[in-house]
Amino acid sequence: MESDGIDLRSIVLSNSSFGPNEIDHIVTAISEEQMSLSLLRDSVQELETTEERTPATSVRLGVCYYLLGIHNQAERTLRNADGGALALFFLAKTLFAKEQYTDAQDQFNAAKGAGYDADLCALGVAEAERCGGDSDKALTILDELFGPVEQTAEYLYQRGATVAAIGGNPEEVVRLYERAVDADGLHIGALFGLALEHDRRGNDFEALDLYGRASGCYPTSIGVLLNLGILYEDQEMYDRAQGCYQRVLEANPAHPRARLFLKDAVASGDMLYDEEAQKRQDRLSQVLNVPVTDFELSVRSRNCLEKMGIRTLGDLTRVPEQTLLQSKNFGETSLVEIREMLQSKGLELGQFASDKAETEVTYDYGDLSPDEQALLDRPISDLNLSVRARKCMVRLGLNTLGELIRKTGDDMLECKNFGVTSLNEVREKLTQIGLKLRGD
């Protein structure tokens, strides 16, 4: 441990060679031992006070800023460095981290021209193309690479992320991420990507483990810390969630989502919950979210419920008997059938009718065109929502766009850990495809 610490400090402060191998040594040290991170910070502070900072010194300092996630200072320092291949490459990575994808591509190409590893520069350009919105071009760049690079963690990760971005086979995406993690257990991108795939499938414990491993890698990803914080909130580990958001704010004090999430986590941590009451409510919510299609109903009953937009048992508990009987072709026989179905789950028709907002209406989807119906039947996953927003959809039992647009903004805000930021995200995504929440 002591020798590792001396080596790291020497790498940062000495005038010896400084290149990819030395940087890998720093990354490994701070990823494997928390004390090394403190040592790196102390060494950077000492380097900052150097009276005569040479261009070579600026390269060391700029790279260390990047590894610590201090991107604005990293950019300024690397732009004033020696203009060599290493400085250009890490300037590109810094610009990428700041989501300046076009500028990042320019610097990756400049680094390649200056002699930096051509394959790594190509992978950097591919990632910038993908994140900039051109996944097809990113895939073309990856297809043109061959040889040993194809077995590296970085290549496998980039290919997995690109296949995911173009809507490829999810199982292929997972396999590529798993191969990347096998090749390098400290590859933050691969750990993050694999965690995200488990997160999307509702495998919270697997996702929590992978996000946790990724959070210990450097340079730390803001996305990793935000998603890990959200999962901690779901587990009611509010102190740990606050720690994740505070780590983001240490490097980027003005980060808007981290500031909002931290405020929410602090507020949630101060709240007292009736655990048994919450469990009862959760069990009831699960039953209310059961689709009516899970039951063997007559064709007439199924058709009537579908036309009225009734999809779940919860919908039926909010509809009075008289409303059903007023529907065309719905008679006493169907009513008896519906009653028996609800009784099998300990529910009654219309028992929560008083919970409905006065302005809520029953939807008749019978007059929709095939295209309109197809749009409403699309899964909510097509919106590519953030983790926090997706988890709210799961808690509310919402699976399709048609189910989502029957909710009001207030309905959404009642969901645990769902705030105004997530609500605005949902509204924006719906607006892009010509839909909106009820009441908007």
Phi and psi in degrees as a GROMACS rama.xvg file:
@    title "Ramachandran Plot"
@    xaxis  label "Phi"
@    yaxis  label "Psi"
@TYPE xy
-66.2962  -41.6046  GLU-2
-65.6763  -37.1371  SER-3
-61.7531  -42.3811  ASP-4
-62.6946  -43.8307  GLY-5
-62.4988  -40.6566  ILE-6
-62.1344  -44.5313  ASP-7
-64.0699  -46.2858  LEU-8
-62.1955  -39.0263  ARG-9
-64.8484  -39.5673  SER-10
-60.9591  -41.8101  ILE-11
-74.9174  -38.96  VAL-12
-103.179  -17.89  LEU-13
-81.4775  173.401  SER-14
-99.0054  15.8938  ASN-15
-75.0536  178.695  SER-16
-60.6881  147.317  SER-17
-140.394  109.071  PHE-18
-149.366  -163.393  GLY-19
-54.8371  -39.3937  PRO-20
-64.3668  -44.4681  ASN-21
-65.3474  -38.2463  GLU-22
-66.2122  -41.068  ILE-23
-60.5814  -37.0882  ASP-24
-62.6852  -43.1955  HIS-25
-63.4926  -47.465  ILE-26
-59.8079  -45.5043  VAL-27
-62.4487  -43.2696  THR-28
-62.2083  -48.0316  ALA-29
-76.1128  -21.5194  ILE-30
-78.3257  -29.3765  SER-31
-95.4504  -20.3298  GLU-32
-143.448  117.926  GLU-33
-60.3254  -33.0886  GLN-34
-63.243  -28.9678  MET-35
-67.4481  -31.2986  SER-36
-64.5764  -43.1181  LEU-37
-63.138  -38.9942  SER-38
-64.677  -39.3767  LEU-39
-62.8448  -44.7402  LEU-40
-61.23  -42.7264  ARG-41
-63.4604  -40.3587  ASP-42
-66.3858  -38.2676  SER-43
-64.8489  -42.3568  VAL-44
-61.1593  -37.8613  GLN-45
-68.9046  -39.333  GLU-46
-66.3038  -34.0818  LEU-47
-62.0839  -27.7583  GLU-48
-89.5681  2.32637  THR-49
-58.5968  127.672  THR-50
-65.5956  -47.221  GLU-51
-113.059  95.7612  GLU-52
-85.3546  115.767  ARG-53
-83.1869  164.598  THR-54
-55.9846  -37.2854  PRO-55
-65.9491  -38.7699  ALA-56
-63.3705  -37.1056  THR-57
-64.3706  -33.2478  SER-58
-62.9767  -49.7708  VAL-59
-57.6693  -48.0753  ARG-60
-65.1797  -43.3068  LEU-61
-62.8926  -42.4351  GLY-62
-63.8468  -41.2048  VAL-63
-65.19  -39.133  CYS-64
-58.4134  -44.1586  TYR-65
-60.5192  -45.9858  TYR-66
-62.7132  -30.9384  LEU-67
-84.9169  -3.08499  LEU-68
80.5322  15.6532  GLY-69
-94.6154  79.0737  ILE-70
-72.8651  -37.3738  HIS-71
-63.4006  -43.8204  ASN-72
-69.5761  -34.2688  GLN-73
-62.211  -44.3217  ALA-74
-62.8564  -48.4086  GLU-75
-60.1928  -42.614  ARG-76
-69.3347  -43.6265  THR-77
-70.3091  -29.9264  LEU-78
-68.7275  -23.3048  ARG-79
-101.813  15.6775  ASN-80
-86.1647  -156.454  ALA-81
-83.5037  -2.09334  ASP-82
73.0855  11.6844  GLY-83
-79.9539  178.379  GLY-84
-59.7845  -42.9588  ALA-85
-64.4027  -45.2662  LEU-86
-62.5883  -41.8732  ALA-87
-65.9739  -40.7056  LEU-88
-64.2362  -45.6657  PHE-89
-77.7784  -21.3618  PHE-90
-66.5015  -40.4755  LEU-91
-61.7354  -44.4531  ALA-92
-65.3908  -34.7825  LYS-93
-66.6079  -44.9218  THR-94
-63.5916  -37.2465  LEU-95
-62.2892  -44.7045  PHE-96
-60.8359  -27.9781  ALA-97
-89.3173  8.79728  LYS-98
64.4357  27.4027  GLU-99
-98.2293  75.0542  GLN-100
-69.2896  -39.3572  TYR-101
-65.526  -45.4603  THR-102
-63.2084  -36.5193  ASP-103
-62.798  -43.1719  ALA-104
-59.3255  -43.0763  GLN-105
-59.3832  -41.9788  ASP-106
-73.7029  -34.6116  GLN-107
-62.1013  -43.4433  PHE-108
-65.9957  -36.4829  ASN-109
-66.3688  -39.6956  ALA-110
-63.5495  -41.2027  ALA-111
-60.9512  -44.0684  LYS-112
-63.1398  -28.1665  GLY-113
-86.3715  -1.58094  ALA-114
109.55  4.87543  GLY-115
-72.1623  159.562  TYR-116
-48.7627  118.537  ASP-117
-63.9575  -38.245  ALA-118
-66.2021  -42.8519  ASP-119
-64.9592  -37.499  LEU-120
-66.2261  -39.4665  CYS-121
-64.8951  -39.9949  ALA-122
-64.0003  -36.9726  LEU-123
-64.0831  -42.5738  GLY-124
-64.7715  -41.6906  VAL-125
-60.5336  -42.9687  ALA-126
-65.2273  -40.0162  GLU-127
-66.1849  -37.7514  ALA-128
-63.0984  -45.4373  GLU-129
-62.5796  -49.1503  ARG-130
-70.646  -21.59  CYS-131
-83.2322  -3.74823  GLY-132
109.9  -0.970929  GLY-133
-113.074  75.711  ASP-134
-68.04  -32.6825  SER-135
-63.4379  -41.6816  ASP-136
-66.7232  -38.1164  LYS-137
-60.274  -42.5679  ALA-138
-65.3684  -37.514  LEU-139
-61.1627  -42.7332  THR-140
-62.2031  -43.2031  ILE-141
-65.213  -38.2904  LEU-142
-64.6271  -26.3983  ASP-143
-82.5387  -10.1706  GLU-144
-87.6551  142.418  LEU-145
-152.494  164.415  PHE-146
99.046  -156.471  GLY-147
-56.6848  -28.9862  PRO-148
-59.6378  -27.7059  VAL-149
-66.9791  -16.3693  GLU-150
-101.388  3.15067  GLN-151
-81.5906  155.377  THR-152
-61.3255  -38.8311  ALA-153
-64.4752  -43.9957  GLU-154
-65.2381  -47.2688  TYR-155
-61.1701  -39.491  LEU-156
-64.4502  -48.7494  TYR-157
-60.7762  -39.0216  GLN-158
-67.8394  -42.5059  ARG-159
-60.7885  -45.2821  GLY-160
-65.2242  -35.1151  ALA-161
-73.0322  -41.5943  THR-162
-60.3813  -40.1699  VAL-163
-64.1602  -40.5064  ALA-164
-67.0206  -32.2644  ALA-165
-89.8536  5.22499  ILE-166
79.077  31.5051  GLY-167
-75.9163  -172.574  GLY-168
-62.2018  117.741  ASN-169
-59.0106  -33.7554  PRO-170
-67.5159  -35.98  GLU-171
-64.629  -40.1804  GLU-172
-58.8457  -48.1385  VAL-173
-61.8759  -43.0861  VAL-174
-61.4626  -41.7557  ARG-175
-64.6662  -43.1726  LEU-176
-63.0978  -41.4896  TYR-177
-64.8358  -39.9073  GLU-178
-64.1615  -37.431  ARG-179
-64.9176  -43.2558  ALA-180
-65.3148  -37.3819  VAL-181
-62.6808  -37.1651  ASP-182
-73.4805  -32.3957  ALA-183
-152.69  102.352  ASP-184
-68.517  -6.36787  GLY-185
-110.497  15.5902  LEU-186
-78.8373  107.582  HIS-187
-64.693  -36.7125  ILE-188
-64.199  -44.4495  GLY-189
-66.4925  -41.8156  ALA-190
-62.5873  -42.5215  LEU-191
-64.6999  -46.2344  PHE-192
-61.6582  -43.4363  GLY-193
-66.9809  -39.0365  LEU-194
-61.5994  -41.659  ALA-195
-64.4271  -38.7637  LEU-196
-63.9023  -42.0526  GLU-197
-67.1322  -37.6541  HIS-198
-60.3922  -44.749  ASP-199
-64.9356  -27.028  ARG-200
-90.4912  0.758038  ARG-201
80.9017  13.4536  GLY-202
-86.3204  74.7636  ASN-203
-61.7707  -39.3593  ASP-204
-70.1457  -40.3721  PHE-205
-64.9397  -42.3361  GLU-206
-63.7671  -41.3256  ALA-207
-61.3457  -42.2958  LEU-208
-63.9565  -45.2086  ASP-209
-69.7451  -42.052  LEU-210
-60.9578  -40.3887  TYR-211
-62.6681  -42.4157  GLY-212
-64.7146  -41.0345  ARG-213
-66.0531  -33.482  ALA-214
-67.8919  -18.6288  SER-215
-90.3224  -0.284725  GLY-216
-95.7  157.38  CYS-217
-132.269  146.058  TYR-218
-69.0369  137.546  PRO-219
-68.516  141.861  THR-220
-90.9897  132.043  SER-221
-61.1476  -39.8033  ILE-222
-59.5773  -40.8896  GLY-223
-59.6889  -48.5692  VAL-224
-66.2532  -39.8242  LEU-225
-66.4206  -45.3859  LEU-226
-67.5804  -38.2109  ASN-227
-64.5097  -40.8778  LEU-228
-60.1555  -41.2837  GLY-229
-63.8489  -42.3612  ILE-230
-64.8617  -38.3204  LEU-231
-61.9143  -39.6707  TYR-232
-62.0953  -40.3445  GLU-233
-61.5273  -31.9436  ASP-234
-88.3688  5.61042  GLN-235
61.1188  29.8501  GLU-236
-96.8439  70.8104  MET-237
-68.9535  -30.8463  TYR-238
-64.2329  -43.1077  ASP-239
-67.238  -38.4662  ARG-240
-61.5322  -44.3311  ALA-241
-60.5525  -37.8707  GLN-242
-61.5991  -38.6105  GLY-243
-64.0596  -47.3403  CYS-244
-67.1295  -35.1061  TYR-245
-67.1936  -32.9607  GLN-246
-63.6809  -38.7563  ARG-247
-63.2456  -44.2451  VAL-248
-72.3338  -22.4534  LEU-249
-62.2701  -40.1065  GLU-250
-89.7912  -28.6794  ALA-251
-137.551  81.0749  ASN-252
-58.854  -21.951  PRO-253
-98.5441  7.85037  ALA-254
-61.2398  116.914  HIS-255
-65.4534  -44.8037  PRO-256
-68.2344  -40.1614  ARG-257
-61.8886  -39.3065  ALA-258
-65.2997  -43.3022  ARG-259
-66.8783  -43.8582  LEU-260
-64.9676  -37.9527  PHE-261
-63.2579  -43.3871  LEU-262
-60.2705  -43.7364  LYS-263
-63.9589  -42.3501  ASP-264
-65.6892  -39.7613  ALA-265
-63.3061  -43.6211  VAL-266
-65.0475  -41.6628  ALA-267
-66.4034  -36.8716  SER-268
-65.8054  -23.7719  GLY-269
-86.2739  -9.26981  ASP-270
-85.2719  148.846  MET-271
-106.715  132.374  LEU-272
-115.379  142.026  TYR-273
-83.8948  100.802  ASP-274
-60.7414  -44.9635  GLU-275
-65.0689  -41.4898  GLU-276
-63.408  -38.3295  ALA-277
-65.66  -40.1266  GLN-278
-64.0034  -41.8985  LYS-279
-62.4669  -41.5067  ARG-280
-65.0691  -39.0646  GLN-281
-64.4321  -41.5075  ASP-282
-64.9157  -41.9201  ARG-283
-63.5991  -41.5669  LEU-284
-60.9328  -38.6382  SER-285
-61.7551  -43.767  GLN-286
-66.4844  -43.5944  VAL-287
-64.3839  -24.4232  LEU-288
-89.2751  2.31745  ASN-289
-67.4186  127.288  VAL-290
-67.4621  144.983  PRO-291
-67.3021  -20.7689  VAL-292
-68.9527  -10.7557  THR-293
-74.8718  -8.91105  ASP-294
-109.627  152.518  PHE-295
-86.1097  88.3009  GLU-296
-98.8068  160.835  LEU-297
-67.5392  158.706  SER-298
-58.8791  -41.3837  VAL-299
-62.6636  -46.2008  ARG-300
-63.6805  -43.4634  SER-301
-60.4237  -45.2426  ARG-302
-63.7997  -41.9055  ASN-303
-64.5597  -44.5786  CYS-304
-63.9041  -39.4203  LEU-305
-64.5295  -42.7523  GLU-306
-65.4991  -30.4271  LYS-307
-85.5482  -1.34388  MET-308
74.6419  22.6124  GLY-309
-91.7662  113.279  ILE-310
-111.825  -27.0579  ARG-311
-127.398  168.293  THR-312
-63.1609  -34.03  LEU-313
-60.6964  -38.8056  GLY-314
-58.603  -42.2881  ASP-315
-68.0638  -33.1312  LEU-316
-70.9087  -12.6716  THR-317
-104.394  6.938  ARG-318
-116.041  120.75  VAL-319
-66.6961  155.641  PRO-320
-56.3837  -41.6241  GLU-321
-61.1395  -33.8683  GLN-322
-65.2894  -40.958  THR-323
-65.2654  -43.5571  LEU-324
-65.8047  -23.7927  LEU-325
-77.3178  -13.6993  GLN-326
-74.4753  140.946  SER-327
-59.133  134.099  LYS-328
72.0558  8.05737  ASN-329
-103.112  115.059  PHE-330
-119.616  -168.488  GLY-331
-61.9838  -36.7635  GLU-332
-61.4164  -44.5239  THR-333
-66.3087  -36.5377  SER-334
-62.2998  -43.8751  LEU-335
-61.8206  -40.9432  VAL-336
-61.8051  -43.2801  GLU-337
-66.785  -42.2127  ILE-338
-58.0708  -46.3195  ARG-339
-63.3604  -38.6556  GLU-340
-61.6645  -46.0234  MET-341
-67.0202  -39.9552  LEU-342
-62.0763  -31.7179  GLN-343
-63.7815  -18.31  SER-344
-111.896  12.5072  LYS-345
73.9476  25.263  GLY-346
-117.822  165.463  LEU-347
-131.129  147.913  GLU-348
-63.9755  125.166  LEU-349
77.1451  9.52468  GLY-350
-65.4655  -24.5435  GLN-351
-111.114  23.9799  PHE-352
-60.8159  -30.6954  ALA-353
-70.6232  -15.734  SER-354
-79.4473  -12.4324  ASP-355
-71.3322  142.063  LYS-356
-68.0913  146.13  ALA-357
-60.9584  -28.2773  GLU-358
-85.8214  -6.53904  THR-359
-68.0024  140.664  GLU-360
-124.416  157.869  VAL-361
-87.3759  129.413  THR-362
-89.3898  138.35  TYR-363
-110.413  106.172  ASP-364
-91.1799  8.08924  TYR-365
-66.4677  -25.4495  GLY-366
-95.5016  6.00921  ASP-367
-72.5514  147.266  LEU-368
-72.6344  162.087  SER-369
-56.3997  -38.7612  PRO-370
-66.8298  -41.404  ASP-371
-64.687  -42.0914  GLU-372
-65.1981  -39.1723  GLN-373
-63.2973  -37.9644  ALA-374
-63.248  -45.0946  LEU-375
-69.4237  -24.251  LEU-376
-84.9417  -6.1914  ASP-377
-65.1724  144.159  ARG-378
-69.5616  149.427  PRO-379
-61.7209  -25.6664  ILE-380
-59.029  -21.9919  SER-381
-65.0021  -18.6558  ASP-382
-77.4784  -13.4925  LEU-383
53.8152  52.8796  ASN-384
-75.3924  162.133  LEU-385
-68.2133  166.328  SER-386
-57.5694  -46.1594  VAL-387
-61.481  -44.0052  ARG-388
-66.8299  -40.158  ALA-389
-62.3198  -39.7853  ARG-390
-66.1759  -31.98  LYS-391
-65.0113  -39.7787  CYS-392
-59.33  -41.2577  MET-393
-64.7906  -44.2383  VAL-394
-63.0569  -35.0548  ARG-395
-83.9725  -2.93653  LEU-396
70.8096  27.5691  GLY-397
-94.665  128.584  LEU-398
-118.903  -30.9987  ASN-399
-118.918  163.746  THR-400
-63.4773  -34.915  LEU-401
-61.2773  -38.8759  GLY-402
-70.1162  -36.6991  GLU-403
-65.4135  -45.2905  LEU-404
-73.485  -4.52804  ILE-405
-85.6606  -4.16858  ARG-406
-95.0251  148.473  LYS-407
-92.3817  168.227  THR-408
-59.9111  -38.9476  GLY-409
-64.6381  -37.1831  ASP-410
-57.9829  -43.5602  ASP-411
-66.8877  -40.8646  MET-412
-68.3842  -17.7968  LEU-413
-75.2913  -13.8098  GLU-414
-74.5776  138.245  CYS-415
-57.4075  133.895  LYS-416
65.4128  17.1655  ASN-417
-110.037  117.704  PHE-418
-116.921  -169.568  GLY-419
-63.2071  -36.7994  VAL-420
-59.5249  -45.6653  THR-421
-67.3868  -38.1292  SER-422
-61.213  -44.3397  LEU-423
-63.0348  -35.7601  ASN-424
-62.6907  -46.1218  GLU-425
-61.5816  -45.8367  VAL-426
-60.5264  -41.2332  ARG-427
-64.5749  -43.4658  GLU-428
-64.9034  -40.4531  LYS-429
-66.7494  -40.9089  LEU-430
-59.2603  -35.647  THR-431
-62.6014  -24.7412  GLN-432
-112.983  16.5286  ILE-433
80.4582  23.9238  GLY-434
-122.067  167.511  LEU-435
-155.891  159.933  LYS-436
-69.2046  157.532  LEU-437
-63.0157  132.454  ARG-438
92.7688  -11.5996  GLY-439
